[in-house]
Amino acid sequence: VPMNWGAWLELASLCHSPQQAAELKLPDHWVKAFFTAHMDLELQTNKQALVLYAKLQDTFPKSQYIVSQMALARYNMRDFTEAQLAFESILKHDPYRLDNM
C-alpha cells in the first residue's frame, strides 16, 4: 500500500522536469493525486497544481494541508492577495500550525 508520504517525497526529489514526472509508473491510489499535485507545485506548474488541489479539496474539504499548498501555488503565481487570505484562513483554523507558513 503506497501510504508512506516520505517515500513519495524522495521520489519527487528525483524528478527534475515535468517529462520525468509524467514517465513514472505509479500505482492507482488516492495518494498519487497528492503526489501529482505536489510535483506540479515543485516544478512550478502552479495552475495545474491549483486544479488538482481543488479536486482534492472536494474529497478532503477540511484539509489545511491542501489549503496551504493552494496558497503556495497562488504565492508562486504572484497572486499575493489570495495567498495571504488563504494563509490567514489557515492561521484562524490552526493557530499553532508552522508547516508551509
Order of alpha helices (4+ residues) and beta strands (2+ residues): alpha-alpha-alpha-alpha-alpha-alpha
